[in-house]
Amino acid sequence: MVRWSPDARGRLERAAFELFAEQGFSATTVPEITARAGLTTRTFFRYFADKREVFFAGDEIPELARRVLAAAPPGLDPVVLLEQGLRQVAADRFDGHRDEVRLRRDLVDADPSLRERDAQKRADLVAVLRPGLQARGVDALEAALLAELTVVVLHVAMRAWLDDPAEESMSDVVSRCFTRLRGVLEVGAARVF
């Protein structure tokens, strides 16, 4: 038996998503994934704690958020900073991968345990954004609001992008969502006064 296999993680991910697409997440087992990838179950568990982690392993987006917050010029408007950060995430992680993202979204929507883990990942991103904004001088309440709204904008933009027949870039959809959110908040503020 070969002890080392090139791109084992990638092979496992591809095999898993093929099987998830064919028979659903719940019906797919780890041994089926490893058999399809031509690897052992032991190799699977070297990379993933369980099959849900094929979707959610790593914290690339929260790490990217940390880097964007740390690298941004001091005094940059926090909303502008967050929009630029989401545009970067959209360009890096979504644009050019519409079919893969759609498959992932459909699988998550269809499985309660994946929806639960997806909600945890959203909370993890908020947990990075909130203190990052506070470290930049944004007060606690505003930082909490901006962090939560940013995660909502990311997910609303993703759904709008997936449903977009014109195939606009995810980055452009993010900007459109921020523009609409600003408009909604301005109209709401005008009604109050």
N, C-alpha and C positions, 0 to 999 in steps of 0.2 A: 504494500500500500504506500502511495506517495505521501510523505509527511508534510510537504509544502506545496501549495497550489497557488499559482498566480491569480490575483484578483478574486480570491475566495469570497470576500465580502460582497463584491459586485455580482458575482455569480449567484450567491444566495439571494440577494435582493431581486435580481431578475427572475430567478426561478419562483420566488415567493409571489411576486406580482403576476406572473403568468398564471400560477395556480389560483391566486385570489380572483383574478378576472374570469377564469374558467369555471370555478366551483364555489366561489364565495370565500370570505375570510374564515368564517366559523367552521366550514367543512374541510379546510386545509390543515394538514398536520405538519409538524416539524419534520418527521421522517419523509414525508412526501416532498417537502422543499429540498431537503438534502439529497434525496435520490435524483430529483430533477437536475440539481446543480452538479451532481457527480461528486459529492462530498459527504463527510460523515456528520452524524448528529453532534458529535463532540466539537467539530469545527463550527457548526452553527452556534453553539453556546459559547464559543470563544468570542464571537462577535455580537451576539444578541442575547438578552436575558430571556426573552420569549418572542413569539411571532409578532406581537404588537410592536415590539421594538424595531421591527423592519420598517415600520412607518415612522416611528418617533425617535429613533436612536440619535444621539448627539444633540447638541444645543447650538447649531450653527447660527440660527437667527438671533437668539439672545446674545451670542458672542459678537455677531456683527453689530447689533444694537449697542453693546458696550463700546466697541471700537469707534462707531460713528459718534456717539456722545462724547467720548474722550478726545477725539480728533477735531471736533467742530471748534471754530473760532469762538473765543469768549464774546459774549454779548449778542450772539446770533439769536434771533427771535426763536423761541422754542417750537412754535408751530411750523415755521419754515424748516428748522432743523429736523423735526419729525417727518415732515413731508419728504424732504430730501433723503432721509434715511430709508423711508418706505419705498421710495422710487428706486433706491439702490438695491434693496432686498428684492423688489419686483424684477429688476433687470437681471440680477444675479441668479435668482432661484426659480423664477416663473417664466419669463419671456423665453420663447423657444421650446417650452416643455408643456404646452397646453394639454396634449392628450394624456401625458403621464399625470399631470396635476388633476385633470378631470377624473381619471380612473381612481386616483387616491381619494379625491373628494367623494365620489360615489360610494366607494368602499367604506369610508368613515361614516357617511350618512346612513348606511345600511346596518351598521353594527353598534350596539349600545356601548360595548367595552371600548371601541375605538373612539366613539364620541366623547366618552369620559376622559380618555387619555388626551384627546385633542383639547378639551377644556383645560386640562392641567397644563398643557404646553402654552396655551394662551395666558394662563395665570403666571407661568414662568416668565413670559415676555414682559408682562406688566411689572413683575417683581424686579426686573432689570431696569425698565424705563423710569419707574417712579423715583428710586434713589438716585439714578443717573441725572435726572432733571433737577432734583433737589441739590445735588452737588454742584450744579451749574447756577444755583441761586434762585430757582423757581420755588415758590412757597409750597408747603406740603399739600394743601388742598388743590391748588392748580396742577401740581405734578401728578396727583392721583387722577384728576379728571383727564389730563392730557394723555397719560399712560393708558388708561382704559379706552378712551376714544381712539387712540392710535391703533390699538389692537382690533377694535371694532371696524375701523376704516380698512385695515388690512384684509379682514375677512369679507366685508361687504364688497370691496374692490375685487377680490379674488372671484367671488360668485358672479359679479357683473362681467368680469373678464371672461369667465368660462361660458357665460350665456351670450356673449357678444358675437353676432354673426359677422360683423365687419372685421373681426380679429385684430382689434386695436391692441397695442402693447399693454401689458399689465401696468407698466410704469405710467403710461398716459391715463389709464383708468384710475390709478391712485391719485394723480393730480386732479382729475375730474371730481373724484369723491371729496377731496379736501376743499375744492372750490364750492361744491354743493353744500358741504357742512358749514363752511363760513357763511354762505348765503342764508342757510336755515337759521343759524345763530343770530345773524344780523337782523333778519325779519322778526325773529322771536323777541329780540331786545327792543326793536322799534315798537312792537305791540305792547310791551310792558310799560313803555314811557309814553 
